[in-house]
Amino acid sequence: MKTIANGIILKGLDLTPSRENILIDDGEIIEISKDVMEGEIIDAENKIVSPKFLNAHTHIGDTIIKDEGDGLSIGEIVRPPNGIKHLALEAASDETLRSAMKESMWQMHDLGISHFMDYREGGLHGVKLLRKASEDIPIKPIILGRDGSFYGEDPNMHEVKVAVRKLLKHADGIGLSGFGEIETEVAELICRKCAEAGKISSIHVAESEGVQFDSLEKCGKTEPQRAYEAGFNQIVHMANPKNDDIENLALSKSSLTICPRSNGALNVGINPLKEILDKGEKPLIGTDNIMLNSPNMFRELEFTLKIMKAYSRSYISPKDIFKLATTNACHDDVNIPGLDKAYIEVGQKEELFIANCKSNNPILSLINRTEIDDIVYISK
């Protein structure tokens, strides 16, 4: 039993700052009050107690090629199967990939991240490689696999079905590159099989304006519209919504993950986040390709808060930005099988970290000023 005492806690789903103590027994929060003080005392004076982060979109394998491809187009960098990322992954040994992924997972752990959702390349072997690499690290990967049989204009649907079945035995779902590489029949099959297995179906959509124009020309529908109709329960990016993409998000079964630093690095666009939030949506946020960005959620949140305010020319609450990485994922309408939903409330798991408070505004202190050395405690 232990008590985290004297700190400013970000309490509940709304992250309400509160000066209370937290009593924890066997990894569960059993009391929050000003008076409780039992067991081991962890003094959080002048510190903030925050729920841990979910990094909702990563490509951890490309840790092996950090900062390569600058100045190239998005297709040249990341489009399968011939983007420089994919060629590097094909050429890398298992040991090289395993070592690089471990490095990034430890970095995420030390930055207060409890879970990350990875679009894992390399088919079933790639899924197993990441699962093995994470075994001795106190962080939980939510692994979305993919297979080469999914690509192309005339896919062998028998091969696709076999690959989906094998992947779903070992992965937490399937994450697809985008509609530019797959046919609608493949997308619908994957969504159906993931739903039957209670697992995640996810796809990149509307990352660039070009793919939106291509989709409209090819089938008269935007990429998000095709994702909603196919039944994906998570879409990533939507930096370039068209027509009724934002309005239809609320009517769909999909949740949205945004990756603003990645979209900036690839010069493809900026999410209209204020409009999305004003519709009542609860998006998530991820750092995306580690070749482009460090997996540091503090840097992602600071960039997002400031660029979105500049883009919308409107005030956006820092709390709403912080929720992208924390409590938005805990709502029932954001369906992420495999995620341990935890926030600071009685009955919840101890999924939290403690960081130095460096200003009078605890949430802005975390977003704007927290460095890795400011984190003084991370729950196991």
C-alpha positions in Angstrom: 0.0 0.0 0.0 1.2 3.5 -0.8 0.0 7.1 -0.8 0.9 9.7 -3.4 0.7 12.9 -1.3 0.7 16.6 -1.6 0.6 16.8 -5.4 -1.8 18.4 -7.9 -3.7 15.4 -9.5 -5.5 15.5 -12.8 -8.6 13.8 -11.6 -11.2 11.8 -13.6 -12.1 11.8 -17.2 -12.2 15.6 -17.2 -8.7 16.0 -15.8 -9.8 18.3 -13.1 -6.8 19.7 -11.1 -7.2 18.8 -7.4 -5.0 18.9 -4.4 -5.8 15.5 -2.9 -3.9 12.3 -2.0 -4.1 9.0 -3.8 -4.1 5.7 -1.9 -3.0 2.7 -4.0 -3.2 -0.9 -3.1 -2.0 -3.7 -5.3 -2.0 -1.5 -8.4 -5.5 -0.1 -7.9 -6.6 3.4 -6.7 -8.7 2.7 -3.6 -9.2 6.2 -2.2 -8.7 9.8 -3.2 -9.0 12.4 -0.4 -7.1 15.2 1.4 -6.8 13.1 4.6 -5.6 9.7 3.5 -2.0 8.9 4.3 -1.1 5.2 4.6 1.7 2.9 3.7 4.7 4.1 1.7 4.5 7.9 1.2 5.5 9.3 -2.2 5.8 13.0 -1.8 4.5 14.9 -4.8 4.9 18.4 -3.4 5.2 21.0 -6.2 4.5 18.2 -8.7 1.7 17.1 -11.0 0.2 13.6 -11.0 -1.1 12.7 -14.4 -2.6 9.7 -16.2 -0.2 8.0 -18.5 -0.3 8.6 -22.2 -1.6 6.5 -25.1 0.5 7.0 -28.2 -2.3 6.2 -30.6 -0.3 5.8 -33.8 3.3 4.7 -34.4 5.4 2.9 -37.0 8.1 1.8 -34.6 10.0 -0.4 -37.1 11.4 2.7 -38.9 13.4 3.7 -35.8 16.2 2.2 -38.0 16.1 5.2 -40.4 15.6 8.3 -38.3 15.4 11.5 -40.3 16.0 9.9 -43.7 14.0 11.0 -46.7 13.8 14.8 -45.9 12.6 16.6 -49.0 11.1 13.6 -50.7 7.3 13.2 -51.3 5.1 11.2 -49.0 4.9 8.5 -51.6 8.6 8.2 -52.0 9.1 8.0 -48.2 6.3 5.8 -46.9 4.1 4.3 -49.7 4.4 0.5 -49.9 6.0 -1.5 -51.3 8.8 0.8 -52.6 9.0 3.7 -50.3 12.4 4.2 -48.7 10.9 3.1 -45.4 9.7 -0.3 -46.8 13.0 -0.9 -48.6 14.9 -0.3 -45.4 12.7 -2.6 -43.4 13.1 -5.4 -46.0 16.8 -5.1 -45.9 17.2 -5.0 -42.1 17.9 -8.0 -40.0 15.6 -9.2 -37.2 18.2 -8.3 -34.6 18.6 -4.7 -36.0 14.8 -4.2 -36.0 14.4 -5.8 -32.5 17.2 -3.6 -31.0 15.8 -0.4 -32.6 12.2 -1.1 -31.5 13.4 -1.8 -27.9 15.2 1.6 -27.9 12.0 3.4 -28.9 9.8 1.5 -26.5 12.1 2.3 -23.5 12.0 6.0 -24.7 8.2 6.0 -24.7 8.1 4.3 -21.3 10.4 6.9 -19.8 8.2 9.6 -21.2 5.1 8.4 -19.4 3.5 6.3 -22.2 1.7 3.1 -21.1 0.4 1.9 -24.5 1.2 2.5 -28.1 -0.7 1.5 -31.2 1.7 0.3 -33.9 1.0 -0.2 -37.6 3.5 -3.1 -37.9 5.0 -3.9 -41.3 6.4 -7.3 -42.2 3.3 -9.5 -42.1 2.9 -12.1 -39.4 6.7 -12.2 -38.8 6.7 -8.5 -38.1 3.9 -8.8 -35.6 5.7 -11.6 -33.7 9.0 -9.7 -33.8 7.5 -6.6 -32.0 5.6 -8.8 -29.6 8.8 -10.6 -28.6 10.8 -7.3 -28.4 8.3 -5.9 -26.0 8.3 -8.8 -23.5 10.7 -7.3 -21.0 9.6 -3.7 -21.3 6.8 -2.2 -19.0 4.8 -0.8 -21.9 2.0 -2.5 -23.9 2.0 -2.5 -27.7 -1.3 -2.7 -29.4 -0.1 -4.2 -32.7 -2.0 -3.9 -36.0 -0.6 -6.1 -38.7 -0.7 -6.0 -42.5 0.3 -8.4 -45.3 1.6 -8.0 -48.8 -1.3 -9.9 -50.2 -3.6 -7.0 -49.4 -2.1 -4.8 -52.1 -2.8 -4.5 -55.8 -5.7 -4.1 -58.2 -6.4 -7.8 -58.6 -5.8 -9.4 -55.2 -6.1 -13.1 -54.6 -8.9 -13.1 -52.1 -8.1 -16.6 -50.9 -4.6 -15.4 -50.0 -6.0 -12.4 -48.3 -8.4 -14.5 -46.2 -5.6 -16.8 -45.1 -3.3 -13.8 -44.2 -6.1 -12.1 -42.2 -6.9 -15.3 -40.3 -3.2 -15.8 -39.4 -2.7 -12.1 -38.4 -5.7 -12.0 -36.2 -4.4 -15.0 -34.2 -1.4 -12.9 -33.1 -2.1 -9.2 -33.6 -4.6 -6.9 -32.0 -6.1 -6.0 -35.3 -5.2 -4.9 -38.8 -3.9 -1.5 -39.9 -3.8 -0.6 -43.6 -1.7 1.9 -45.4 -4.6 3.4 -47.4 -7.1 3.0 -50.2 -4.5 3.9 -52.8 -3.0 0.4 -52.3 -6.0 -1.8 -51.7 -9.4 -2.6 -53.2 -12.7 -2.0 -51.5 -13.4 -5.8 -51.4 -10.2 -6.3 -49.4 -11.1 -3.4 -47.0 -14.6 -4.8 -46.4 -13.3 -8.3 -45.8 -10.8 -7.0 -43.2 -13.3 -4.9 -41.4 -15.8 -7.9 -41.2 -13.2 -10.3 -39.9 -11.8 -7.9 -37.4 -15.3 -7.2 -36.1 -16.0 -10.9 -35.8 -12.8 -11.3 -33.8 -13.4 -8.3 -31.6 -10.3 -6.6 -32.9 -9.3 -3.3 -34.4 -9.6 -2.4 -38.1 -7.8 0.8 -39.0 -6.7 2.6 -42.1 -4.9 5.9 -43.1 -7.3 8.3 -44.8 -7.1 11.7 -46.4 -3.5 12.2 -45.3 -2.8 14.3 -48.4 -5.1 16.2 -50.6 -3.9 14.2 -53.6 -5.2 10.9 -52.3 -8.6 12.5 -51.7 -8.7 13.7 -55.3 -7.6 10.3 -56.5 -10.4 8.6 -54.5 -13.0 11.0 -55.7 -12.0 10.5 -59.3 -11.8 6.7 -59.0 -15.1 6.0 -57.2 -16.8 9.3 -56.5 -16.2 9.0 -52.8 -13.7 10.5 -50.3 -11.3 8.2 -48.5 -13.1 8.8 -45.1 -16.4 8.0 -46.7 -15.1 4.7 -48.0 -13.6 3.9 -44.6 -17.0 4.6 -42.9 -18.9 2.5 -45.4 -16.4 -0.4 -45.1 -16.8 -0.4 -41.3 -13.3 0.6 -40.0 -13.4 1.3 -36.3 -10.4 3.6 -36.5 -9.2 6.1 -39.1 -5.9 7.9 -39.0 -4.9 11.4 -40.2 -7.9 13.0 -42.1 -5.7 16.1 -42.5 -7.6 16.9 -45.7 -11.3 16.3 -45.2 -13.7 17.0 -48.1 -17.4 17.2 -48.5 -19.1 15.9 -45.4 -16.2 13.9 -44.0 -16.2 15.6 -40.6 -20.0 15.5 -40.2 -20.1 11.8 -41.2 -17.4 10.9 -38.7 -20.0 11.4 -35.9 -22.4 9.1 -37.7 -19.9 6.4 -38.3 -18.5 3.6 -36.2 -15.0 5.1 -36.6 -12.8 7.0 -34.1 -10.1 9.4 -35.4 -6.4 9.6 -34.6 -4.5 12.6 -35.7 -0.7 13.0 -36.1 0.0 16.7 -36.6 3.8 16.7 -36.4 3.9 13.9 -39.1 1.6 15.8 -41.3 3.8 18.9 -40.9 7.0 17.0 -41.6 5.5 15.6 -44.8 3.9 19.0 -45.7 0.5 17.4 -46.4 -1.9 19.5 -44.3 -3.3 20.4 -40.9 -6.3 18.9 -39.3 -9.3 21.2 -38.7 -9.1 20.1 -35.1 -11.3 22.9 -33.6 -14.1 22.0 -36.0 -13.7 18.3 -35.1 -13.8 19.1 -31.4 -16.8 21.4 -31.8 -18.7 18.4 -33.3 -18.3 16.6 -30.0 -15.7 14.1 -31.3 -13.0 12.7 -29.0 -10.0 12.1 -31.3 -6.8 10.5 -30.2 -3.2 11.5 -31.1 -0.1 9.7 -32.1 3.5 10.6 -33.1 3.5 8.4 -36.3 6.7 7.4 -38.0 9.7 7.4 -35.8 11.8 8.1 -38.9 10.1 11.5 -38.9 9.4 12.2 -35.2 10.6 11.2 -31.8 7.8 9.3 -29.9 7.6 12.1 -27.4 4.0 13.0 -26.6 4.9 16.2 -24.8 6.4 17.5 -28.1 3.4 16.3 -30.0 0.9 18.0 -27.6 2.8 21.3 -27.6 3.0 21.4 -31.4 -0.7 20.5 -31.7 -1.9 23.1 -29.3 -0.1 25.9 -30.9 -0.5 25.0 -34.6 -4.2 24.3 -34.2 -4.8 27.7 -32.5 -2.9 29.4 -35.3 -4.7 27.5 -38.0 -8.2 28.1 -36.6 -7.4 31.6 -35.3 -9.4 30.5 -32.2 -8.8 29.5 -28.6 -8.5 25.8 -28.0 -8.4 24.6 -24.5 -5.1 23.0 -23.4 -7.2 20.4 -21.5 -8.9 19.3 -24.7 -5.5 18.8 -26.2 -4.2 16.9 -23.2 -7.2 14.6 -23.4 -6.2 13.5 -26.9 -3.3 11.6 -25.3 -5.1 10.5 -22.1 -8.8 10.3 -21.2 -10.4 10.5 -24.7 -9.4 6.8 -25.1 -11.3 5.9 -22.0 -14.8 6.8 -23.4 -17.0 4.0 -24.5 -17.5 5.4 -27.9 -13.8 5.2 -28.6 -13.5 1.5 -29.1 -9.9 0.2 -28.7 -9.8 -3.6 -27.9 -6.7 -4.4 -26.0 -6.4 -1.0 -24.3 -6.4 -0.9 -20.5 -8.6 2.1 -19.9 -7.2 3.9 -16.8 -7.5 7.4 -15.4 -7.1 8.9 -11.9 -10.3 7.8 -10.1 -11.2 5.3 -7.4 -11.4 1.8 -8.8 -9.0 2.5 -11.7 -5.6 1.0 -12.2 -2.5 2.9 -11.2 -1.5 4.1 -14.6 0.1 7.4 -13.8 3.3 9.4 -13.7 4.5 12.3 -11.6 6.3 15.3 -13.1 7.7 18.6 -11.8 5.2 21.5 -11.9 6.9 24.4 -13.6 4.1 27.0 -13.8 0.8 27.9 -12.1 -1.1 26.1 -14.8 -0.6 22.3 -14.4 -1.8 21.2 -17.8 0.2 23.9 -19.7 3.1 23.1 -17.5 3.0 19.5 -18.8 2.4 20.5 -22.4 4.8 23.4 -22.7 7.6 22.7 -20.2 8.0 19.1 -19.3 11.2 17.3 -20.3 12.2 13.7 -19.6 14.2 14.7 -16.6 11.1 16.3 -15.0 9.4 13.0 -14.7 10.2 11.7 -11.2 7.9 8.7 -10.9 6.3 6.2 -13.3 3.9 3.6 -12.1 4.8 0.0 -12.9 
